[in-house]
Amino acid sequence: MKRPTYTIVNVIYQIIICWLLVILNAFYNDLLIPESLAHSSARLGLKILISVAEGVILIAAAYAGNRVSLSDKDDKVTQKNIANRTGIVQLIITVCFMLVVILKG
């Protein structure tokens, strides 16, 4: 582990992202669903899409932060590869987490 601070910050990012998505899912995402779909089967799919979109936006912010924090590296290709791998891992964790939260709720 060459960059322990980078790893710790990304774990904290992921915890914050999951916490925010749970709060948004519990209190605010239902406000975005139209009344006509409130009692239909499409509601669950729409709720998942909204949550995934919110997750992607939050991960994009974390990705931008990662690119800035890695900007001191001389090798730009390595910087981009590390940020891309971290972003993909965060995206997979977030999507799986939100699917579990929504489908259990």
C-alpha positions as CSV (number, residue, x, y, z in Angstrom):
1,M,0.0,0.0,0.0
2,K,1.9,3.0,-1.3
3,R,-0.7,5.6,-0.4
4,P,-2.4,4.8,2.9
5,T,-3.9,8.3,3.1
6,Y,-5.5,7.8,-0.3
7,T,-6.9,4.4,0.8
8,I,-8.3,5.8,4.0
9,V,-9.9,8.8,2.3
10,N,-11.5,6.6,-0.2
11,V,-13.0,4.3,2.5
12,I,-14.3,7.4,4.2
13,Y,-15.8,8.6,0.8
14,Q,-17.5,5.2,0.4
15,I,-19.0,5.3,3.9
16,I,-20.3,8.9,3.3
17,I,-21.7,7.9,-0.1
18,C,-23.5,4.9,1.2
19,W,-24.9,6.9,4.2
20,L,-26.1,9.7,1.9
21,L,-27.7,7.3,-0.5
22,V,-29.6,5.6,2.4
23,I,-30.8,9.0,3.7
24,L,-31.9,10.1,0.1
25,N,-33.6,6.7,-0.5
26,A,-35.4,6.8,2.9
27,F,-36.7,10.4,2.8
28,Y,-36.4,12.1,-0.6
29,N,-36.5,9.7,-3.6
30,D,-40.2,9.0,-3.1
31,L,-40.8,12.7,-3.7
32,L,-39.3,12.4,-7.2
33,I,-41.7,9.5,-8.2
34,P,-44.9,10.8,-9.8
35,E,-48.2,10.1,-8.0
36,S,-49.4,8.0,-10.9
37,L,-46.6,5.5,-10.3
38,A,-46.8,5.5,-6.5
39,H,-48.7,2.2,-6.3
40,S,-47.5,0.5,-9.5
41,S,-44.8,-2.1,-10.1
42,A,-42.7,0.4,-12.0
43,R,-42.1,2.3,-8.8
44,L,-39.3,-0.1,-7.6
45,G,-37.5,0.2,-11.0
46,L,-37.7,4.0,-10.9
47,K,-36.5,4.1,-7.4
48,I,-33.5,1.9,-8.3
49,L,-32.7,4.2,-11.3
50,I,-32.9,7.3,-9.2
51,S,-30.6,5.8,-6.5
52,V,-28.1,4.6,-9.1
53,A,-28.1,8.0,-10.7
54,E,-27.4,9.7,-7.3
55,G,-24.7,7.2,-6.6
56,V,-23.0,7.9,-10.0
57,I,-23.1,11.6,-9.3
58,L,-21.5,11.1,-5.8
59,I,-18.9,8.7,-7.2
60,A,-18.1,11.2,-10.0
61,A,-17.3,13.8,-7.2
62,A,-15.1,11.2,-5.4
63,Y,-13.4,10.4,-8.7
64,A,-12.6,14.1,-9.3
65,G,-11.2,14.3,-5.8
66,N,-9.1,11.2,-6.5
67,R,-7.7,12.7,-9.7
68,V,-6.8,15.9,-7.8
69,S,-5.1,14.0,-4.9
70,L,-3.1,11.9,-7.4
71,S,-2.0,14.9,-9.5
72,D,1.4,15.0,-7.8
73,K,2.4,11.7,-9.5
74,D,4.8,12.2,-12.4
75,D,3.3,9.4,-14.5
76,K,-0.1,10.5,-15.7
77,V,-1.1,7.1,-17.0
78,T,-0.6,5.5,-13.6
79,Q,-2.5,8.3,-12.0
80,K,-5.4,7.8,-14.3
81,N,-5.3,4.0,-13.9
82,I,-5.4,4.2,-10.1
83,A,-8.3,6.7,-10.2
84,N,-10.2,4.5,-12.7
85,R,-9.8,1.3,-10.7
86,T,-10.8,3.1,-7.5
87,G,-13.9,4.6,-9.3
88,I,-14.9,1.2,-10.7
89,V,-14.6,-0.5,-7.3
90,Q,-16.6,2.3,-5.6
91,L,-19.3,2.1,-8.4
92,I,-19.7,-1.7,-7.9
93,I,-19.9,-1.3,-4.1
94,T,-22.4,1.5,-4.3
95,V,-24.7,-0.2,-6.9
96,C,-24.7,-3.5,-4.9
97,F,-25.3,-1.7,-1.7
98,M,-28.3,0.3,-3.1
99,L,-29.8,-2.8,-4.7
100,V,-29.7,-4.6,-1.3
101,V,-31.1,-1.6,0.6
102,I,-33.9,-1.0,-1.9
103,L,-34.9,-4.6,-2.4
104,K,-35.0,-5.3,1.4
105,G,-37.1,-2.2,2.1
